[in-house]
Amino acid sequence: MADTVLRLENITMQFGGVVAVNDLSLHVDRGEIVALIGPNGAGKTTAFNCVTGVYEPTNGRVTLLGETIVENHPQGKMKTQYLGQDPDKFPHVVAHTPDVITQKGIARTFQNIRLFGALTVFENVLIAKHMRAKQNFLSATFRLNRAEEKRMREEAAALLAEQDLYQFKDEVASSLPYGLQRRLEIARALAAGPKLLLLDEPAAGMNPQETQELTDFIRKIRAEYGLTVFMIEHHMDLVMQISDRIYVLDFGKLIAKGTPQEVQNDPRVIEAYLGVADDAEN
């Protein structure tokens, strides 16, 4: 039986009278590339936001390598582990905040690129390295962490070299071509040392050549880093080439799941999604 890295159990996310995600259950096993697809407004990014602590789901549970990182049940008190505080004092706080979830091993990219545009390529990656730094106020004040800082800088430079971005290390991130900005965003996510990488429409805005290069890049980083990848994507060529399994959402409900071939031939998927043109996520 494969090791399950990510599991969503009965996740529901409701905004007032709108149910954006409705009783979603899925799993992503170690080493897989799994895609979550569906038409605009299907709830894909909302599901990602529930996984990463951006939203507190109305109901359900998210586990990472068997550990509960998000849980809420409206009929009972939410289970929390909020920065070591007494959970009884924080009955409505999401199990872990996004920064803690990152430290536990989930890194993500966003539909709209969120680089630090005024910083260099190197500085963007170095910031991510600091997510796993062991320094504290005392060590920072008295500069006791110079060895760790040196190590992080060396690792950031090595990561850029591995991803063919080292030659741009002193360039301002916003000056890079669009395709390279996407790759830099993924490299920055890798710098956090994730066990699970979430990619939110990584090929958005790319031309066919850039999309194929991205497809090869994702395969490469899975092989080199032993990563598990969970992604949202509208480019069906990329999805069908690279995915081990696919889940399909429509109006927040799971309507299909299976291998690329199974999903591609599912009449419900064809009716809801595959017959329409690619668009950006809601």
Phi, psi and omega in degrees: 000131183292149175287131178268121179274310182236136175223130172251131181236110172056040181288125174233135177230115184242132175246100185062238179269002182260124177262102184282324175229131190235098173057051183273126173233133177199169176216154177232121183267160184305130176083356181279157162247114183242134181251144172245114184236170179157166181291172178304139179078011183286342179105014185294309180293327175300318177299316177301318182294331174290323179294321188264008175083005177291319176246146168269115182296151177294328180204151171115182184218144174238130176237144176241116182051041176086349179266131177289123178248340176215132176204138176205136175224120186298336181275356180214174181287139179290136175282131183226152169223079190262093177050037176080003182279167177292118183298335180294339179275347183229062187291346184239018180266137178303148189307317176219144177284162184305323181292323179290320178298322175299315180296332180281347172128014175246125174238151183217158167248173185238158179303314174261126185306131182236053172282162169276092192299331182273352179263163180284168176303314181298317182294325177299318180287322181297323178301318179296324177300327182292344178299332181252013179292148181257014182284161176225184183301318182295312183294325179290320182295318184259014175053044179273358186253026184296324179294318179293321178297319178298316179298316182295322179293319178295319180292322178295318178295320180294321179296317178298321179295317180298327183261017177058037179241000186297326182294346180255010192301330181262004178279145173293133188304320183291348181273350181287151171301157187305313182299321179289327176298320177299316180295322178296320179298320177292319178298321178296321176297320179297328182296338178281358178066050185284155167269333181227129179249123177257123181244117181261101181050060183296336181265007181302129178082002183269149173278172184303321180293315179296324179295318178294321177297321178294319178303313178296323181295317180295318176300318182297313184289330175297315182293317186285325186253359182061035187277154166257134186236132175236121187224152168257135179202142177262339181283105187292330177299315179296312183302312184289331179288322198250341189277139169279320177217160182224139170247143182238125177255147171213122184051041176082352182256143174285119182251345180197157174202155179150194177289164177308317181294318179297316181291319182298331182260005182281121182302326179294323180289318179300316181292319186277332193216305192294344179273358183254161180287154177293135175223174177281157178294155180301000000 
